[in-house]
Amino acid sequence: MVPVKAIDSEQMRGNFSNHAGDYDRYASVQKRVVELLFQKLSAFEKNSGVCLDVGTGTGALAAEILHADPGHPLVLMDIAHGMTLEAASRLPAVSACDGDARSLPFADDIFATVVSSSVYQWVDCLPSAFNEVARVLKPGGRFVMALFGEKTLCELRASHRQAVFENNGSRPSHVQSFPTFNEVSAALSLADLSCRDLLSTMEVEYHADVPELLRQLKQIGASNAAADRPRGLASRRVMQSMMKTYEKEYRCDAGLPASYEVIIAIAEKPRL
């Protein structure tokens, strides 16, 4: 069974929309994910027909597709209106609209390809969302997707759990979780999407200190959107304890690491 995690979609939408103008300056890992995903996409034979970019952000993946194949028909969609505007400004000749990955605002069987980079970790129920992808794909259409997996920000999450335990006893940490490799695989299967490739790889960034990492996450809109997150600022005592643990346990010569698990999937909708 694939678990459902509670995401506050309004909070997530606001986070990303409010920081759309800063996104490209700070989203270094997300840019690398676009590069990795485009490499995988390019290794497969090209599908003719319209391509949908779900959660396009500022349109980085769509720009790569158009650079390689000028004039390729594309539709860009993002849940955050600020991101939709940024993508439309970057690629004015391409159609762009607001939309939610959980309920795609399109008819059945109309896209030859659906692509998505660094989006589906923000979705509550992957099987339901992937069912939406299968619905809008033509038979034989391809789904090319990358999301952040369960090992993402493992250092930050472990340090926060330890800090909460030290200061609040048995109270659980509310730092957001990410889907596992097996959950992604199961969700694709439940949506009747046939995997051509499914892999996991790690990307690691290094920061001067914890506040720098937290500022970067905030500047791209990737703040905690878990529905059960504590309201208001985290206690100063917990934050100080978390930073102390992070420094003690993880600092190395390169700085403080922040790890990201990137899960990449290439799947297809069966032909009739």
Residue frames as qw, qx, qy, qz and C-alpha x, y, z in Angstrom:
[[0.000, 0.887, 0.462, 0.000, 0.00, 0.00, 0.00],
 [0.403, 0.366, -0.016, 0.839, 1.30, 3.45, -0.94],
 [0.243, -0.578, -0.535, 0.566, 0.84, 5.86, 1.99],
 [0.123, 0.815, 0.302, 0.479, -0.78, 9.25, 1.65],
 [0.434, -0.235, -0.328, 0.806, 1.05, 12.14, 3.30],
 [0.017, 0.883, 0.453, -0.121, -0.73, 15.33, 4.25],
 [0.408, 0.061, 0.146, 0.899, 0.54, 18.35, 2.31],
 [0.092, 0.750, 0.358, -0.548, -0.90, 21.82, 2.81],
 [0.550, 0.425, 0.484, 0.532, -1.34, 22.65, -0.88],
 [0.046, 0.962, 0.202, 0.181, -2.29, 26.28, -0.24],
 [0.486, -0.788, 0.256, 0.277, 0.86, 26.79, 1.83],
 [0.672, -0.075, 0.529, 0.513, 2.96, 25.10, -0.84],
 [0.403, 0.709, 0.429, 0.388, 1.35, 27.15, -3.63],
 [0.129, -0.990, -0.039, -0.036, 1.99, 30.38, -1.74],
 [0.637, -0.564, 0.341, 0.400, 5.58, 29.46, -0.89],
 [0.603, 0.106, 0.534, 0.583, 6.53, 28.89, -4.52],
 [0.253, 0.819, 0.400, 0.323, 4.49, 31.72, -5.99],
 [0.271, -0.957, 0.000, 0.099, 5.98, 34.26, -3.58],
 [0.486, -0.619, 0.475, 0.394, 9.55, 33.21, -4.40],
 [0.787, 0.498, 0.335, 0.145, 9.22, 32.70, -8.16],
 [0.304, 0.934, -0.153, 0.111, 11.41, 35.72, -8.88],
 [0.284, -0.746, 0.599, -0.063, 14.26, 34.34, -6.75],
 [0.958, -0.022, 0.263, -0.110, 13.99, 30.71, -7.81],
 [0.823, 0.513, -0.112, 0.219, 16.60, 30.59, -10.55],
 [0.083, 0.801, -0.459, 0.376, 19.20, 32.33, -8.37],
 [0.429, -0.493, 0.648, -0.390, 19.03, 29.71, -5.63],
 [0.924, 0.062, 0.229, -0.299, 17.70, 26.47, -7.17],
 [0.118, 0.643, -0.729, -0.201, 21.10, 24.90, -7.92],
 [0.363, -0.070, 0.926, -0.068, 20.11, 21.32, -7.12],
 [0.601, 0.540, 0.480, -0.342, 16.86, 21.67, -9.06],
 [0.414, 0.759, -0.344, -0.366, 18.85, 22.87, -12.09],
 [0.061, -0.414, 0.902, 0.103, 21.04, 19.78, -11.84],
 [0.516, 0.227, 0.787, -0.250, 17.91, 17.61, -11.69],
 [0.582, 0.701, 0.071, -0.407, 16.68, 19.24, -14.91],
 [0.226, 0.659, -0.670, -0.255, 20.01, 18.36, -16.55],
 [0.264, -0.167, 0.947, -0.074, 19.82, 14.74, -15.36],
 [0.572, 0.427, 0.607, -0.349, 16.20, 14.37, -16.46],
 [0.515, 0.736, -0.159, -0.410, 16.81, 15.91, -19.88],
 [0.037, 0.507, -0.841, -0.183, 19.74, 13.51, -20.41],
 [0.386, 0.101, 0.904, -0.151, 17.43, 10.56, -19.72],
 [0.550, 0.632, 0.329, -0.434, 14.70, 12.01, -21.94],
 [0.337, 0.736, -0.429, -0.401, 17.17, 12.53, -24.78],
 [0.189, -0.327, 0.919, 0.112, 18.28, 8.89, -24.64],
 [0.484, 0.363, 0.781, -0.154, 14.82, 7.74, -25.76],
 [0.224, 0.326, 0.623, 0.675, 13.34, 8.09, -29.20],
 [0.139, 0.090, 0.126, -0.978, 11.43, 11.34, -29.62],
 [0.208, 0.540, 0.805, -0.126, 7.64, 11.21, -29.32],
 [0.011, 0.272, 0.347, 0.898, 5.85, 13.42, -31.82],
 [0.360, -0.682, -0.588, -0.243, 2.90, 15.37, -30.51],
 [0.199, -0.804, 0.098, -0.552, 2.23, 17.81, -27.70],
 [0.570, -0.014, -0.642, 0.513, 4.28, 17.66, -24.49],
 [0.443, -0.815, -0.174, -0.329, 2.92, 18.75, -21.10],
 [0.412, 0.289, -0.565, 0.654, 5.35, 20.05, -18.45],
 [0.580, -0.679, -0.424, -0.151, 3.72, 19.53, -15.03],
 [0.567, -0.765, -0.033, 0.304, 4.98, 21.93, -12.37],
 [0.670, 0.604, 0.026, 0.430, 7.11, 23.78, -14.89],
 [0.531, -0.554, -0.097, 0.634, 8.49, 26.27, -12.35],
 [0.039, 0.757, -0.166, -0.631, 10.39, 28.89, -14.32],
 [0.775, 0.589, 0.004, -0.231, 10.35, 26.71, -17.44],
 [0.197, -0.683, 0.670, 0.215, 13.91, 25.34, -17.24],
 [0.551, 0.008, 0.824, 0.131, 13.10, 21.84, -18.51],
 [0.554, 0.718, 0.409, -0.098, 10.82, 23.19, -21.24],
 [0.147, 0.902, -0.307, -0.266, 13.63, 25.51, -22.35],
 [0.349, -0.414, 0.807, 0.236, 15.98, 22.52, -22.70],
 [0.590, 0.360, 0.723, 0.024, 13.38, 20.66, -24.78],
 [0.429, 0.873, 0.183, -0.145, 12.87, 23.64, -27.08],
 [0.090, -0.792, 0.519, 0.310, 16.62, 24.24, -27.42],
 [0.402, -0.187, 0.865, 0.234, 17.05, 20.67, -28.66],
 [0.220, 0.405, 0.821, 0.337, 13.89, 20.71, -30.79],
 [0.094, 0.216, 0.060, -0.970, 12.77, 24.25, -31.69],
 [0.491, 0.005, -0.363, -0.792, 9.08, 24.49, -32.32],
 [0.278, -0.159, -0.945, 0.072, 8.17, 21.35, -30.38],
 [0.433, -0.568, -0.291, -0.637, 4.57, 21.84, -29.19],
 [0.351, -0.038, -0.721, 0.596, 4.56, 22.40, -25.44],
 [0.432, -0.728, -0.272, -0.458, 2.06, 23.21, -22.71],
 [0.302, 0.227, -0.618, 0.689, 3.46, 24.53, -19.42],
 [0.577, -0.627, -0.360, -0.378, 1.51, 24.22, -16.16],
 [0.330, 0.144, -0.654, 0.665, 2.23, 25.12, -12.55],
 [0.363, -0.652, -0.660, 0.090, 0.14, 25.27, -9.39],
 [0.326, -0.608, -0.181, 0.700, 1.87, 28.52, -8.33],
 [0.402, 0.868, 0.290, 0.022, 0.68, 31.47, -10.41],
 [0.142, -0.892, 0.330, 0.273, 3.97, 33.30, -9.90],
 [0.509, -0.268, 0.737, 0.356, 5.84, 30.38, -11.43],
 [0.551, 0.566, 0.596, 0.145, 3.43, 30.20, -14.37],
 [0.192, 0.973, 0.037, -0.120, 4.09, 33.89, -15.06],
 [0.317, -0.699, 0.551, 0.328, 7.88, 33.38, -14.86],
 [0.571, 0.040, 0.762, 0.303, 7.72, 30.45, -17.30],
 [0.449, 0.764, 0.459, 0.061, 5.45, 32.35, -19.70],
 [0.016, 0.957, -0.180, -0.227, 7.83, 35.30, -19.64],
 [0.420, -0.496, 0.683, 0.333, 10.80, 33.05, -20.34],
 [0.242, 0.084, 0.867, 0.427, 9.05, 31.16, -23.16],
 [0.340, 0.365, 0.193, -0.845, 6.45, 33.58, -24.58],
 [0.470, 0.231, -0.579, -0.625, 5.68, 31.47, -27.63],
 [0.295, -0.068, -0.952, 0.054, 4.57, 28.48, -25.52],
 [0.551, -0.548, -0.349, -0.524, 1.14, 27.94, -23.95],
 [0.250, 0.107, -0.732, 0.625, 1.13, 28.25, -20.15],
 [0.548, -0.537, -0.305, -0.564, -1.59, 27.86, -17.53],
 [0.323, -0.404, 0.654, -0.552, -2.16, 27.33, -13.82],
 [0.838, -0.063, -0.409, -0.354, -3.07, 23.80, -12.77],
 [0.581, -0.516, 0.552, -0.301, -2.78, 21.19, -10.03],
 [0.242, 0.353, -0.890, -0.155, -0.89, 17.92, -10.60],
 [0.280, 0.078, 0.877, -0.384, -3.54, 16.15, -8.50],
 [0.472, 0.613, 0.599, -0.205, -6.29, 17.06, -10.98],
 [0.307, -0.145, 0.461, 0.820, -4.89, 17.98, -14.39],
 [0.376, 0.593, 0.289, -0.651, -7.14, 20.49, -16.21],
 [0.225, 0.403, -0.653, -0.601, -7.01, 18.66, -19.55],
 [0.868, 0.144, -0.065, -0.471, -9.08, 16.18, -21.55],
 [0.844, -0.203, 0.493, 0.061, -8.23, 12.49, -21.81],
 [0.781, 0.163, 0.486, 0.357, -5.65, 11.08, -24.25],
 [0.362, 0.927, 0.100, 0.014, -4.25, 14.33, -25.65],
 [0.107, -0.873, 0.466, 0.092, -0.52, 14.46, -24.78],
 [0.835, 0.372, -0.398, 0.078, 2.25, 12.43, -26.42],
 [0.590, 0.111, -0.536, 0.593, 4.59, 13.14, -23.50],
 [0.442, -0.865, -0.101, -0.216, 4.25, 14.36, -19.92],
 [0.598, 0.264, -0.439, 0.616, 7.41, 15.62, -18.21],
 [0.470, -0.841, -0.091, -0.252, 7.95, 16.86, -14.68],
 [0.589, 0.293, -0.474, 0.585, 10.99, 17.86, -12.64],
 [0.223, 0.021, -0.579, 0.784, 11.13, 18.25, -8.83],
 [0.434, -0.266, -0.144, -0.848, 7.35, 18.36, -8.37],
 [0.727, -0.262, -0.528, -0.351, 5.74, 15.13, -7.28],
 [0.432, -0.073, -0.699, 0.564, 7.37, 15.05, -3.83],
 [0.163, -0.009, 0.269, -0.949, 4.86, 17.83, -3.05],
 [0.601, -0.134, -0.453, -0.644, 1.84, 15.67, -3.94],
 [0.623, -0.334, 0.475, -0.524, -0.19, 13.92, -1.23],
 [0.821, 0.064, 0.549, -0.143, -1.08, 10.71, -3.07],
 [0.066, -0.468, 0.678, 0.563, 1.24, 9.57, -5.86],
 [0.296, 0.226, 0.904, 0.209, -1.01, 6.81, -7.28],
 [0.264, 0.783, 0.504, -0.253, -3.86, 9.28, -7.75],
 [0.058, 0.815, -0.230, -0.529, -1.58, 11.90, -9.32],
 [0.167, -0.304, 0.815, 0.464, 0.02, 9.33, -11.65],
 [0.363, 0.478, 0.800, -0.007, -3.46, 8.18, -12.63],
 [0.238, 0.865, 0.151, -0.415, -4.05, 11.73, -13.82],
 [0.058, -0.596, 0.614, 0.514, -0.90, 11.52, -15.93],
 [0.288, 0.071, 0.924, 0.240, -2.10, 8.22, -17.44],
 [0.347, 0.678, 0.591, -0.266, -5.49, 9.77, -18.15],
 [0.253, 0.869, -0.052, -0.422, -4.15, 12.69, -20.21],
 [0.201, -0.459, 0.743, 0.443, -1.51, 10.63, -22.05],
 [0.739, 0.350, -0.325, -0.475, -2.29, 9.11, -25.42],
 [0.970, -0.106, 0.220, 0.014, -1.91, 5.33, -25.63],
 [0.820, 0.287, 0.009, 0.496, 1.81, 4.74, -26.09],
 [0.038, 0.904, -0.113, 0.410, 2.56, 8.16, -24.56],
 [0.682, 0.092, -0.482, 0.543, 5.55, 8.65, -22.28],
 [0.457, -0.878, -0.071, -0.127, 5.89, 9.96, -18.71],
 [0.652, 0.302, -0.329, 0.612, 9.34, 11.35, -17.85],
 [0.455, -0.828, -0.106, -0.311, 9.63, 12.43, -14.24],
 [0.517, 0.182, -0.572, 0.610, 12.11, 13.27, -11.47],
 [0.498, -0.775, -0.125, -0.368, 11.24, 13.83, -7.82],
 [0.032, 0.577, -0.664, 0.475, 13.11, 14.04, -4.52],
 [0.757, -0.176, -0.623, -0.094, 13.13, 10.77, -2.57],
 [0.709, -0.656, -0.254, -0.045, 13.21, 9.77, 1.09],
 [0.743, -0.207, -0.121, 0.625, 16.97, 10.39, 1.61],
 [0.223, 0.683, 0.132, 0.683, 16.57, 14.06, 0.67],
 [0.176, -0.698, 0.256, -0.646, 17.83, 16.45, 3.36],
 [0.822, -0.270, -0.497, 0.071, 18.55, 13.43, 5.58],
 [0.464, 0.077, -0.435, 0.768, 21.10, 15.42, 7.59],
 [0.215, -0.298, 0.081, -0.927, 18.66, 18.23, 8.33],
 [0.732, -0.332, -0.323, -0.499, 15.80, 15.90, 9.16],
 [0.775, -0.160, -0.539, 0.287, 17.92, 13.68, 11.45],
 [0.286, 0.131, -0.374, 0.873, 19.32, 16.73, 13.27],
 [0.404, -0.327, -0.041, -0.854, 15.82, 18.16, 13.74],
 [0.805, -0.300, -0.464, -0.215, 14.44, 14.85, 15.06],
 [0.641, -0.075, -0.523, 0.556, 17.29, 14.69, 17.57],
 [0.048, 0.213, -0.223, 0.950, 16.74, 18.30, 18.64],
 [0.600, -0.363, -0.221, -0.678, 13.00, 17.76, 19.13],
 [0.816, -0.245, -0.520, 0.064, 13.67, 14.63, 21.18],
 [0.496, 0.031, -0.453, 0.740, 16.22, 16.40, 23.38],
 [0.060, -0.116, 0.186, -0.974, 13.92, 19.35, 24.04],
 [0.617, -0.091, -0.031, -0.781, 10.41, 17.89, 23.87],
 [0.540, -0.156, 0.786, -0.256, 10.82, 14.23, 24.80],
 [0.463, 0.201, 0.852, 0.141, 8.50, 11.99, 22.78],
 [0.413, 0.740, 0.173, -0.502, 7.00, 14.77, 20.67],
 [0.763, 0.278, 0.451, 0.370, 7.50, 13.86, 16.97],
 [0.182, -0.376, 0.307, 0.855, 9.43, 15.97, 14.49],
 [0.531, 0.666, 0.438, -0.288, 7.20, 17.55, 11.82],
 [0.022, -0.555, 0.543, 0.630, 9.90, 18.01, 9.18],
 [0.765, 0.402, -0.069, -0.498, 8.44, 17.01, 5.82],
 [0.659, -0.164, 0.715, 0.166, 9.03, 13.48, 4.54],
 [0.369, 0.517, -0.497, -0.591, 9.65, 12.38, 0.95],
 [0.939, 0.130, 0.014, -0.319, 8.48, 9.30, -1.01],
 [0.591, -0.401, 0.672, 0.194, 10.56, 6.13, -1.09],
 [0.131, 0.343, -0.756, -0.542, 11.85, 4.45, -4.24],
 [0.047, 0.202, 0.977, 0.043, 9.43, 1.56, -3.71],
 [0.237, 0.615, 0.522, -0.542, 6.50, 3.93, -3.22],
 [0.264, 0.582, -0.317, -0.701, 7.26, 5.62, -6.56],
 [0.099, 0.157, -0.917, -0.354, 7.52, 2.24, -8.29],
 [0.115, 0.373, 0.896, -0.214, 4.26, 1.03, -6.74],
 [0.261, 0.631, 0.261, -0.682, 2.44, 4.26, -7.63],
 [0.252, 0.434, -0.573, -0.648, 3.44, 3.94, -11.29],
 [0.069, -0.048, -0.985, -0.148, 2.24, 0.33, -11.32],
 [0.163, 0.493, 0.725, -0.453, -1.08, 1.26, -9.68],
 [0.313, 0.650, -0.004, -0.693, -1.59, 3.87, -12.42],
 [0.829, 0.353, 0.425, 0.084, -0.97, 1.17, -15.07],
 [0.300, 0.891, -0.325, -0.102, 2.10, 2.99, -16.33],
 [0.975, 0.052, 0.000, 0.217, 4.76, 0.60, -17.60],
 [0.352, -0.833, 0.306, 0.297, 8.29, 1.47, -16.41],
 [0.772, 0.581, -0.172, 0.194, 11.01, 1.67, -19.02],
 [0.534, 0.289, -0.459, 0.649, 13.56, 2.92, -16.48],
 [0.520, -0.811, -0.122, -0.237, 13.55, 3.74, -12.77],
 [0.692, 0.167, -0.377, 0.593, 16.66, 4.85, -10.89],
 [0.429, -0.893, -0.124, 0.058, 17.85, 6.71, -7.83],
 [0.635, 0.338, -0.186, 0.669, 20.93, 8.92, -7.59],
 [0.446, -0.735, -0.296, 0.417, 22.32, 11.27, -4.96],
 [0.325, 0.698, 0.000, 0.638, 23.22, 14.94, -5.34],
 [0.580, -0.574, -0.340, 0.468, 25.07, 16.70, -2.51],
 [0.167, 0.838, -0.007, 0.519, 25.48, 20.44, -1.94],
 [0.603, -0.236, -0.427, 0.631, 27.77, 22.01, 0.64],
 [0.127, -0.893, -0.215, -0.375, 26.95, 25.08, 2.71],
 [0.204, 0.533, -0.465, 0.677, 28.87, 27.39, 5.01],
 [0.123, -0.036, 0.744, -0.656, 26.40, 26.79, 7.84],
 [0.113, 0.447, 0.884, -0.077, 22.84, 25.71, 8.61],
 [0.193, 0.699, 0.286, -0.627, 21.32, 29.22, 8.33],
 [0.131, 0.444, -0.540, -0.703, 22.67, 29.45, 4.77],
 [0.013, -0.127, -0.959, -0.253, 20.98, 26.15, 3.86],
 [0.098, 0.590, 0.724, -0.344, 17.69, 27.23, 5.42],
 [0.157, 0.644, -0.037, -0.748, 17.83, 30.58, 3.59],
 [0.095, 0.239, -0.751, -0.608, 18.37, 28.81, 0.28],
 [0.018, 0.341, 0.939, 0.045, 15.41, 26.50, 0.85],
 [0.110, 0.684, 0.478, -0.541, 13.24, 29.48, 1.76],
 [0.086, 0.558, -0.278, -0.777, 14.35, 31.51, -1.28],
 [0.159, 0.064, -0.816, -0.553, 13.14, 28.83, -3.71],
 [0.649, -0.181, -0.096, -0.732, 9.86, 28.33, -1.85],
 [0.693, 0.009, -0.721, -0.025, 10.80, 24.86, -0.54],
 [0.255, -0.369, 0.562, -0.695, 9.70, 25.55, 3.02],
 [0.082, 0.101, 0.968, -0.216, 7.97, 22.88, 5.07],
 [0.478, -0.067, -0.277, -0.831, 4.47, 22.32, 3.66],
 [0.270, -0.174, -0.940, 0.111, 3.48, 19.36, 5.83],
 [0.402, -0.602, -0.383, -0.574, -0.10, 19.82, 6.99],
 [0.729, -0.602, -0.317, 0.070, 0.86, 18.83, 10.55],
 [0.504, 0.298, -0.272, 0.764, 3.81, 21.22, 10.82],
 [0.294, -0.575, -0.498, 0.579, 3.77, 23.36, 13.98],
 [0.162, 0.876, 0.294, 0.345, 2.20, 26.78, 13.40],
 [0.265, -0.952, 0.154, -0.005, 4.46, 29.73, 14.15],
 [0.330, 0.712, -0.601, 0.148, 8.24, 29.76, 14.43],
 [0.844, -0.105, -0.490, 0.191, 10.05, 26.72, 15.78],
 [0.558, -0.823, -0.031, 0.103, 11.29, 27.26, 19.29],
 [0.188, 0.870, -0.442, 0.112, 14.67, 28.95, 19.55],
 [0.550, -0.498, 0.661, -0.109, 15.92, 26.15, 21.79],
 [0.862, 0.219, 0.457, 0.019, 15.05, 23.44, 19.23],
 [0.589, 0.800, -0.063, 0.095, 16.61, 25.43, 16.37],
 [0.072, -0.823, 0.549, -0.123, 19.83, 26.00, 18.28],
 [0.694, -0.275, 0.662, -0.073, 20.00, 22.35, 19.24],
 [0.834, 0.474, 0.284, 0.006, 19.33, 21.27, 15.65],
 [0.420, 0.860, -0.266, 0.112, 22.13, 23.48, 14.31],
 [0.334, -0.681, 0.641, -0.120, 24.56, 22.25, 16.96],
 [0.806, -0.019, 0.590, -0.037, 23.81, 18.60, 16.10],
 [0.728, 0.679, 0.093, 0.030, 24.08, 19.26, 12.35],
 [0.158, 0.870, -0.452, 0.115, 27.49, 20.89, 12.83],
 [0.494, -0.521, 0.683, -0.133, 28.78, 18.16, 15.14],
 [0.792, 0.082, 0.602, -0.065, 27.58, 15.17, 13.13],
 [0.724, 0.567, 0.374, 0.119, 27.99, 16.25, 9.53],
 [0.125, 0.939, -0.243, -0.207, 30.56, 19.02, 9.01],
 [0.879, 0.047, 0.255, 0.401, 33.42, 18.01, 6.72],
 [0.437, -0.284, 0.238, 0.820, 36.25, 19.77, 4.89],
 [0.130, 0.356, 0.572, 0.727, 33.88, 20.85, 2.10],
 [0.298, -0.236, 0.094, -0.920, 31.39, 22.40, 4.54],
 [0.495, 0.092, 0.687, -0.524, 27.97, 21.24, 5.73],
 [0.027, -0.036, -0.856, -0.515, 26.47, 18.68, 3.32],
 [0.592, 0.263, 0.331, -0.686, 22.84, 18.72, 2.21],
 [0.186, -0.066, 0.925, 0.325, 21.96, 15.49, 0.40],
 [0.620, 0.319, 0.038, -0.715, 19.20, 15.08, -2.18],
 [0.447, 0.050, 0.880, 0.154, 17.95, 11.74, -3.46],
 [0.429, 0.398, -0.261, -0.767, 16.77, 12.13, -7.04],
 [0.545, 0.171, 0.820, -0.028, 14.38, 9.44, -8.29],
 [0.292, 0.409, -0.420, -0.756, 13.97, 9.41, -12.06],
 [0.580, 0.237, 0.768, -0.131, 11.28, 7.42, -13.87],
 [0.291, 0.265, -0.537, -0.746, 10.55, 6.80, -17.54],
 [0.400, 0.227, 0.855, -0.240, 7.19, 5.11, -18.02],
 [0.193, 0.025, -0.583, -0.789, 4.68, 4.58, -20.79],
 [0.644, 0.165, 0.364, -0.652, 0.94, 4.25, -21.11],
 [0.480, 0.043, 0.853, 0.198, 0.08, 0.92, -22.73],
 [0.248, 0.138, -0.509, -0.812, -1.12, 0.99, -26.31],
 [0.732, 0.105, 0.252, -0.624, -4.68, -0.10, -26.99]]
